[in-house]
Amino acid sequence: MMLLKDVSVDRPKRWDVPFGAEMTSDDVQRLLRIEPFCKMDASRFSSSHSLHDILLNDARIAQYRAGDIVIREGEFGESAFLILRGTARVVLQSLPSSLLGRSDRPRKGWLQSLIDQVWQPRFPEVRATLGTSSSPSLGTRDSGAGTRVFLQDVPGVLDQFGTLQLTAGSFFGELGAIARAPRSATVFVEEDAALLEIRWQGLRDIMRRDNALREHIDELYRSNSLAIHLRETPLLRVVPNEHLPSFTAATEFASYGTFEWHAAYRKVTRSGASDPIAIEPVIAEEQSYADGLILIRSGFARLSHRYGSGHRTVSYLGKGQTFGLAELVFAWKTGQRIPWQYSLRSVGYTDILRIPTNLLETFVFPHLPTDEVELILAPLESSPYRPHALGPPDGRTNQSSGPAAEIDAGLIEFLSEHRVLNGTQTMLIDLERCTRCDDCLRACAKTHDNNPRFIRQGLRYENLMIANACMHCVDPVCMIGCPTGAIARHIQSGSVVINDATCVGCTTCANSCPYNNITMVQIRDVTGKVMVDRQTQLPVLKATKCDLCHELGGKPSCQSACPHDAMLRTNLNQLELLATWLNK
């Protein structure tokens, strides 16, 4: 009998695949002679992550031609840019969707919908024509880094829209890259330019070692975004305007988890980890000192407590929700400090704000109505470390009340572990109600030229299935890296949609989706012939997925067609809706 021996291999390293394969040491040396890099203290960087190595492996130099769009308003990105040569323009107003390579089709009227139902293509994935742009003002061209979208009429855009010129030495895109926030404006190249693109990992490492860059980005966030974020937080609306600067100056922000959480999630799924919670970064740990109010700025976090030899998930928090409020209000009301009653862990990637306790006790808590204080303290009744000062237990056993309290704790654990809490329009199917009549699939196909845009299979928890249909995520990682902006969030509806005319079939979005909800298809002409690329003679691919029937308005066709109320499209951040549907 032959014994199999272990095979020794080199462990993969961070820079095995550099950001820019054509970046050389000579390029880096030239960068180190210009600002801001020439003013950075190289001795503050470790030998394993020197400034030279970061620029060599986490940055790349790209050449842009006049009119090339670098970043688009509303899209997600993971890198920042430094202008080395040439000029660019920041558009101060929102450009029309047609100038950004996005779909701007109006909703169909009843007559057009009826015509589409009657006339259906005989073949799958039929396209009347194969175009690369739906706007005469927009074009696409190949570059060394892939396909780029460019403005055909730069002078016309400059005349019609307000812009701000950026010259050599200007940084842009850094706030969106670090905060994982949608780009706040569109930037295009005014004249041929060379840009240094730094991916977020390198930007993060430079910020850790260089105070000037970190302070610059922190100040950008404090001055441009933080005050608005705090003012929109319901708890802080009682803060007088003259005291809000005290909050913006004292609030700390931090990030936990992995920016490319979708890739890490896939690895964990493949490895079959028995306790995924063990690898989630701890933001706040139960029984530790409560050192301020934590506000979720973006991403998701798991609320849990120790249970036996493991952990029990109580709930999860999303953007705008708070952690630790009950503990702080209890201490303010009774004078007795208590530690965190639960643990908070990053699920994927989480940005938080930490607001100091003293500011809350001075400007917020005294203005809370008595009934609101009681509501805030109610979760402590069911805390695993219930404070004695609350008096005898009142019999409450759930942290929440109403329909959401009836949701199985195992289901909450399931939703957290599979990251489907990211969905705002997740397709759920009750397998006990579903009769497999296929009405949902037929309705979807009729709405999309005889092509169904979802697959009735997916993750299962008892009788509940999460089908393979686009969830229109809060954090749409599928958008990151799209070279033409073809996949984007629709401004009016909020749905994530694909502009078929500008999709180049690169598969970036399909590979990025952690839920396998985007499908690449071969397209055909009206006679059924497969369209092939004229140069390579390979089939032309297009990305397809559920678009939530955004051209029709109202409920998605699949849900409307179900005769047994077995299907629900829902936001999994609103557990009350899910509980009401499950308990019907």
Secondary structure by P-SEA (a helix, b strand, c coil): cbbbbbbbbcccccccccccccccaaaaaaaaacccccccccccccccccaaaaaaccbbbbbbccccccccccccccbbbbbccbbbbbbccccccccccccccccccaaaaaaaaaccccccccccccccccccccccccccccbbbbbccaaaaaacbbbbbbccccccaaaaaaacccccbbbbbcccbbbbbbcaaaaaaaaaccaaaaaaaaaaaaaccaaaaaaaccccccccccaaaaaaaccccccccccaaaaaaaaaaaaccccccccccccccccccccbbbbbcbbbbbbbbbcccccccccccccccccaaaaaaaaaaccccccccbbbbbccbbbbbbbbaaaaaccccccccaaaaaaaacccccccccccccccccccccccccccccccaaaaaaaaaaccccccbbbbbccccccccaaaaaaaaaaccccccccccccccccccccccccccccccccccccccccccccccccccccccccccccccccccccccbbbbbbbcccbbbbbbcccccbbbbbbccccccccccccccccccccccccccccccaaaaaaaaac
